[in-house]
Amino acid sequence: MTFLSILCALLIEQMKPLRADNPIYAEIKSLALRMETWFNAGHSTHGRLGWFLMMVILVVPTGLIYWFFKYNNWTLAAFAWNVLIIYLTLGFRHYSHYFTSIQLALNAGDEAGARALLAEWTKLDTVGMEVSEIARIAVEKSLVTTHRNVFGVFFWFLMPLGPAGAVMYRVSEHLARAWNEPEHMRNEAFGQFASRAFYWIDWIPVRLTAVAFAVVGNFEDAIYAWRNFAHRWTNEALGIILSAGGGAMGVRLGSPAETAVKAQVVDANTVDIELEDDVMPGEEPNIRALQSTVGLVWRALLLWMLLLLLISSAWWLGASP
């Protein structure tokens, strides 16, 4: 049932993708904002309370409905519920139109259009960006978004929590961003627990995604980049995904030097000699890197689906009399 649920949800999303600004997501974002307003009194304990309350409101009912169907042997209802939850939590096509449009714009030589699309997607200042920088940021955003909206969801859906696990992952990912990234929240203690909780929830999925990128890409360079360069990102998860993904494609991702020690992006003109002699493998990002990213993501997705099919087949064969 797990394999078929994911397969059906993927097919439905390909035909009818759920937009990122759909009413369901809007309500969840609104609820998170209200929680922050109600509970944020400047202490991390309040953030912990708000986080758990969000989980009780959204995750517990999802699990109870699923187990109610399972307990009563309503197999078709449980299957339909799985498909619905996976469809709602997956985001494979949420932002793919940005990536595709940027790729088409660059192929057509429309750098201004590509900058405008990238700015709309990432909310960054893209004025004056070179093609290589546009390509780099688009590739990085695509890899991270795919991990958080697809592979992380897959992992937690496969756990005993089932659809409740998928909801938990997406909600915790949103809270980690919503309660830490906005300007007025960056130095607040309220979001500390949400950030730490998502770190541990994402600890295994992020490494499985990196392994998948390595298996379907250049394995040796992916592992080398992961082991030797991931620590240069202040965010460990981003460092693992981008170093492994870049190595797998033979593309050098990340700013000229990102180091957790300095906790800042270092300009290319100020990179130490020691760092210049120790650079990530691969070429500078270009238009071709966008196509390589599409291939890498699809191959990784097929790998996950193949492994899931093998596990499901083994389980059915073992359960057969």
C-alpha positions in Angstrom: 0.0 0.0 0.0 2.9 2.4 0.8 4.4 2.1 -2.7 1.1 2.5 -4.4 0.1 5.4 -2.3 3.3 7.3 -3.1 3.0 6.4 -6.8 -0.6 7.5 -7.1 0.2 10.8 -5.3 3.1 11.5 -7.6 1.0 10.8 -10.7 -1.9 13.0 -9.4 0.6 15.8 -8.6 2.1 15.6 -12.1 -1.4 16.0 -13.6 -2.8 18.5 -11.0 0.0 20.1 -9.0 -1.0 21.8 -5.8 0.2 25.4 -5.8 2.3 26.6 -2.9 -0.2 29.3 -2.1 -3.2 26.9 -1.8 -5.8 27.5 1.0 -4.6 24.6 3.1 -1.1 25.8 3.4 -2.3 29.3 3.9 -4.3 28.1 7.0 -1.3 26.3 8.4 0.9 29.3 8.0 -1.8 31.5 9.6 -2.0 29.0 12.5 1.7 29.1 13.0 1.6 32.9 13.0 -1.1 32.9 15.6 0.8 30.5 17.8 3.8 32.8 17.6 1.6 35.7 18.6 -0.1 33.9 21.4 3.0 32.2 23.0 6.0 34.3 22.2 7.0 35.9 25.4 10.7 35.9 24.8 11.6 32.4 26.1 12.5 29.2 24.4 10.1 27.3 26.6 7.2 29.1 25.0 8.4 28.1 21.6 8.5 24.5 22.7 4.9 24.7 24.0 3.8 26.3 20.7 5.6 23.6 18.6 4.0 20.7 20.5 0.6 22.3 20.3 1.0 22.6 16.5 1.8 19.0 16.3 -1.2 18.0 18.4 -3.5 20.0 16.3 -2.2 18.8 12.9 -0.3 15.5 13.3 -2.4 13.6 15.9 -5.7 13.8 14.0 -3.9 12.6 10.8 -2.6 9.6 12.6 -5.8 8.8 14.4 -7.8 8.8 11.2 -5.3 6.5 9.5 -5.3 4.1 12.4 -9.0 4.1 12.7 -9.3 3.0 9.0 -6.6 0.3 9.6 -8.2 -0.9 12.8 -11.5 -1.4 11.1 -9.9 -3.0 8.1 -11.1 -0.2 5.8 -8.2 -0.8 3.4 -9.5 1.3 0.6 -10.2 4.2 2.9 -6.8 4.0 4.5 -5.2 3.9 1.0 -7.2 7.0 -0.1 -6.2 8.8 3.1 -2.5 8.0 2.4 -2.7 9.3 -1.1 -4.4 12.5 0.0 -1.9 13.2 2.7 1.1 12.5 0.5 -0.4 14.7 -2.2 -0.9 17.5 0.3 2.6 17.1 1.8 4.6 16.6 -1.4 5.9 19.6 -3.2 7.6 18.2 -6.2 5.8 20.6 -8.5 5.3 23.5 -6.2 8.2 25.5 -7.5 9.3 23.6 -10.5 7.8 26.2 -12.8 10.3 28.8 -11.5 13.2 26.5 -12.2 11.9 25.6 -15.7 11.2 29.2 -16.5 14.7 30.3 -15.4 16.2 27.5 -17.5 14.2 28.6 -20.6 15.0 32.2 -20.1 18.8 31.5 -19.8 18.7 29.3 -22.9 17.0 32.2 -24.8 19.6 34.6 -23.6 17.0 36.5 -21.5 19.2 37.2 -18.4 16.9 40.0 -17.1 14.0 37.7 -17.2 15.9 35.0 -15.4 17.0 37.4 -12.7 13.4 38.6 -12.2 12.2 35.0 -11.9 15.0 34.1 -9.5 14.2 37.1 -7.3 10.5 36.2 -7.2 11.4 32.6 -6.2 14.1 33.2 -3.7 13.3 36.8 -2.5 17.0 37.7 -3.1 18.4 40.8 -4.7 19.4 39.6 -8.2 20.3 42.9 -9.8 23.5 42.6 -11.8 23.9 38.8 -11.2 26.0 37.0 -13.8 24.6 33.9 -15.5 26.8 31.6 -13.4 25.5 33.1 -10.2 21.9 32.8 -11.4 22.5 29.1 -12.3 24.2 28.4 -9.0 21.4 29.8 -6.9 18.7 28.1 -9.0 20.4 24.8 -8.7 21.0 25.1 -5.0 17.4 26.2 -4.4 16.1 23.3 -6.5 18.2 20.6 -4.6 17.2 21.9 -1.2 13.5 22.3 -2.1 13.4 18.8 -3.6 14.9 17.3 -0.5 12.5 19.1 1.9 9.4 18.7 -0.2 9.9 15.2 -1.5 12.6 13.0 -0.1 12.2 14.1 3.6 8.4 13.5 3.2 9.1 10.0 1.7 11.3 9.0 4.7 8.8 9.9 7.4 5.9 8.5 5.5 7.7 5.1 5.4 8.1 5.2 9.2 5.5 3.6 11.5 3.8 7.0 11.9 2.7 6.7 8.2 0.9 9.8 7.0 1.2 11.5 10.4 5.0 11.3 9.9 4.8 13.1 6.6 2.7 15.9 8.2 5.1 16.1 11.1 8.0 16.6 8.8 6.4 19.3 6.7 5.0 21.2 9.7 8.3 21.1 11.6 10.1 22.3 8.5 7.8 25.2 8.2 8.0 26.1 11.9 11.8 26.0 11.7 11.6 28.7 9.0 8.7 30.7 10.1 9.9 31.1 13.7 13.6 31.8 12.8 14.1 33.3 9.4 11.9 36.5 9.4 13.8 39.6 10.3 11.9 40.1 13.6 12.5 36.5 14.7 16.2 35.9 13.9 17.5 36.7 17.4 14.4 35.5 19.3 14.6 32.5 21.7 11.1 31.5 20.7 12.2 29.7 17.5 15.2 27.9 19.0 13.3 24.7 19.8 11.6 24.6 16.4 15.0 24.8 14.7 16.6 22.2 16.9 13.6 19.8 16.5 13.7 20.0 12.7 17.5 19.4 12.8 17.0 16.1 14.5 13.9 15.2 12.5 15.8 15.9 9.3 19.1 14.3 10.4 18.6 10.9 8.7 16.6 12.1 5.7 19.2 14.7 4.7 22.0 12.0 4.7 19.8 9.6 2.7 19.2 12.3 0.1 22.9 12.9 -0.1 23.6 9.2 -0.5 20.9 9.0 -3.3 22.6 11.9 -5.1 25.9 10.1 -4.9 24.6 6.8 -6.1 22.8 8.2 -9.2 25.6 10.7 -9.9 29.4 10.8 -9.6 29.7 8.8 -6.5 33.4 9.4 -5.8 33.2 13.2 -6.1 30.0 13.4 -4.2 31.4 11.5 -1.2 34.6 13.5 -1.4 32.8 16.8 -1.5 30.5 15.7 1.3 33.3 14.7 3.6 35.6 17.6 3.0 33.4 20.6 2.2 30.0 20.2 3.9 31.3 21.8 7.1 31.9 25.1 5.2 28.2 25.9 5.4 26.9 27.3 8.6 23.8 25.1 8.2 25.0 21.5 8.3 22.0 20.1 6.4 22.5 22.5 3.5 26.2 21.7 3.4 25.5 18.0 3.1 22.9 18.3 0.4 24.7 20.9 -1.7 28.2 19.5 -1.4 27.0 16.0 -2.3 24.7 17.2 -5.0 27.3 19.4 -6.5 29.9 16.7 -6.4 27.4 14.2 -8.0 26.9 16.6 -10.9 30.4 17.8 -11.2 29.3 21.4 -10.4 30.9 23.6 -7.7 28.0 24.9 -5.5 28.1 27.3 -2.6 29.6 30.7 -2.4 33.4 31.1 -3.0 33.9 30.0 0.6 31.3 29.2 3.2 32.7 28.3 6.6 31.1 27.5 9.8 34.0 29.0 11.7 33.6 32.5 10.3 29.8 32.1 10.0 29.7 34.3 7.0 30.0 34.2 3.2 33.5 35.2 2.1 33.9 37.1 -1.1 36.0 35.6 -3.8 38.6 38.3 -3.5 39.1 37.7 0.2 39.4 33.9 0.2 42.5 32.7 2.0 45.3 31.1 0.1 44.7 27.9 2.1 41.1 27.8 0.8 42.1 28.6 -2.8 44.2 25.4 -2.9 41.4 23.3 -1.5 38.4 23.8 -3.7 35.4 21.6 -4.3 35.6 19.4 -7.4 33.7 20.3 -10.5 33.1 23.3 -12.8 31.6 26.6 -12.1 27.8 26.5 -12.5 26.4 27.3 -16.0 23.3 26.8 -18.0 24.1 23.1 -18.5 24.1 22.7 -14.7 20.3 23.3 -14.7 19.7 20.4 -17.0 22.1 18.2 -14.9 20.0 19.1 -11.8 16.8 17.9 -13.5 18.4 14.6 -14.4 19.9 14.2 -10.9 16.6 14.8 -9.1 14.6 12.4 -11.4 17.2 9.7 -11.1 17.2 10.1 -7.3 13.4 9.9 -7.3 13.5 6.7 -9.4 16.0 5.2 -7.0 13.8 5.9 -4.0 10.8 4.4 -5.8 12.8 1.3 -6.9 14.0 0.7 -3.3 10.5 1.2 -2.0 9.1 -1.3 -4.6 11.7 -3.9 -3.6 10.9 -3.5 0.1 7.2 -3.7 -0.5 7.6 -6.8 -2.7 9.8 -8.5 -0.1 7.2 -7.7 2.6 4.3 -9.0 0.5 6.3 -12.2 -0.4 7.2 -12.7 3.3 3.5 -12.2 4.3 2.2 -14.6 1.7 1.4 -18.2 3.1 
